[in-house]
Amino acid sequence: MPKTDSQHPLRYLISDRDAVNELAQQYGTPLYVYDGDRLISNLQHLDAALASAFSDYQICFALKANTNPHLLSIMKESLPSLGADCSSPGELYIAEQVGIDNKRRLYTGNYETTEELNLALASAGHLNLDDITSFDRLMKIRIPDEISFRLNPGFGSGSFPEVVTSGKEAKFGIQEVKIAEIYRRAKESGVKRFGIQCMSGSGNLDGDYFVRLLTAILTCARKLESELGFTFSFISLGGGYGVPYRNDEKPLDVNEMFGKLGATFRSFYDPSNGASPRFVIEPGKIVIADSAFLLARVSGIKESYKTFVGLDAGMNTFLRPALYKTYHKIFKVGDPKAPHEIVADFTGGICENTDRLATDRSFPNVKEGDLVAIMDVGAYGFSMASQYNTRPRPAEVLLLNGESRLIRQREKIQDLFSHTEWNAS
Ligand SMILES: Cc1ncc(COP(=O)(O)O)c(C=O)c1O
């Protein structure tokens, strides 16, 4: 049997059977539970690493990872300079609602409609376009003072192929051979300031990869500057900084990584030698993934060709394992160190055979009614939850300063039909 999954920053919470039982009693299950202290310390740790390596930088939290307004507000409170990476009108809306300054909002869309571009022009301080056709649509609205384009440097990296977002198979970004022409057109159209951005994949745990990526971006940026006669206002390295979902994965050493990235940046832009672009990052996972767990109750155990542990949470509640076959630690609440005695698939009540939260997982013995915690669900957890099978989405709770607080109500079945009309007979 493999060793127990005993390591996690939130293990102390899961070990407290009475406290977790109380959360389940008070708020019901399935339930997203966030540890506010962990979230704040992740963000501050990241900011401190950047502050010691860069004189001018901006953290734009990738809102696609999590848009709970309460969480965004406490993040903003603990880091007033917080910016937002937005990729939809909804994300722009919530960035504005929680008070993230327009100048700190970066909009990176793709295949945007004219309506979307209009909205982005009005409410994002910085626009980052994925293609020249987006720029053509934008020009029909108005020429902005500043524009950024997303570079596809011809390579990318992610924890698995589905989350690699640059390179030959990626739908994102502009090939290096085409990008100079695009900036030239933008300059000739009247754009005055420029940015450049690259998001090459998610879940990277090798700090040196980001040094390689930044070197490629900066080489391209410097070439563009000398060809076209401008200096970039900002350079965004995107997101993609991974977290250890498994015991055998090592967390990124952000101090070491940003130290190296800062040195790389200075080797291209010497601060004592004139203006240097602002360094931007768009982190999602590294800020919030490990600050939440999904609390679920065992609803049934079935012995078939395999053993199935059925939960009241499924792919509708938390999609990543079904979508990408990702691994998430699961703990038995109150006893995270219990020896593993079964091997089972963890599933929900959705009518899809891909409805899995874990496959062939060794686990302690469990019975109906037991509580389990699925870990590292803070990023792309609730934000990817759906109402499939006409099941309401779960509630979210925040633990902070020794108190629990409901930060999103559980949906009711009626809510799912609140925008429909029909003739009841
Ligand atoms: C443009 C952009 N920026 C940032 C991110 C955040 O990535 P991560 O959560 O891996 O840091 C993403 C994620 O897909 C993205 O598409």
PDBQT file of the ligand as one rigid body, heavy atoms in Angstrom, charges set to zero:
ROOT
HETATM    1  C1  LIG A 501      -3.915  34.678 -19.262  1.00  0.00    +0.000 C 
HETATM    2  C2  LIG A 501      -3.768  33.894 -18.000  1.00  0.00    +0.000 A 
HETATM    3  N1  LIG A 501      -3.092  34.437 -16.971  1.00  0.00    +0.000 NA
HETATM    4  C3  LIG A 501      -2.952  33.787 -15.803  1.00  0.00    +0.000 A 
HETATM    5  C4  LIG A 501      -3.477  32.513 -15.601  1.00  0.00    +0.000 A 
HETATM    6  C5  LIG A 501      -3.304  31.879 -14.262  1.00  0.00    +0.000 C 
HETATM    7  O1  LIG A 501      -2.657  30.638 -14.295  1.00  0.00    +0.000 OA
HETATM    8  P1  LIG A 501      -2.247  29.899 -12.958  1.00  0.00    +0.000 P 
HETATM    9  O2  LIG A 501      -3.458  29.677 -12.148  1.00  0.00    +0.000 OA
HETATM   10  O3  LIG A 501      -1.634  28.628 -13.442  1.00  0.00    +0.000 OA
HETATM   11  O4  LIG A 501      -1.252  30.763 -12.245  1.00  0.00    +0.000 OA
HETATM   12  C6  LIG A 501      -4.161  31.900 -16.658  1.00  0.00    +0.000 A 
HETATM   13  C7  LIG A 501      -4.715  30.553 -16.486  1.00  0.00    +0.000 C 
HETATM   14  O5  LIG A 501      -5.138  29.868 -17.368  1.00  0.00    +0.000 OA
HETATM   15  C8  LIG A 501      -4.311  32.612 -17.885  1.00  0.00    +0.000 A 
HETATM   16  O6  LIG A 501      -4.995  32.079 -18.905  1.00  0.00    +0.000 OA
ENDROOT
TORSDOF 0
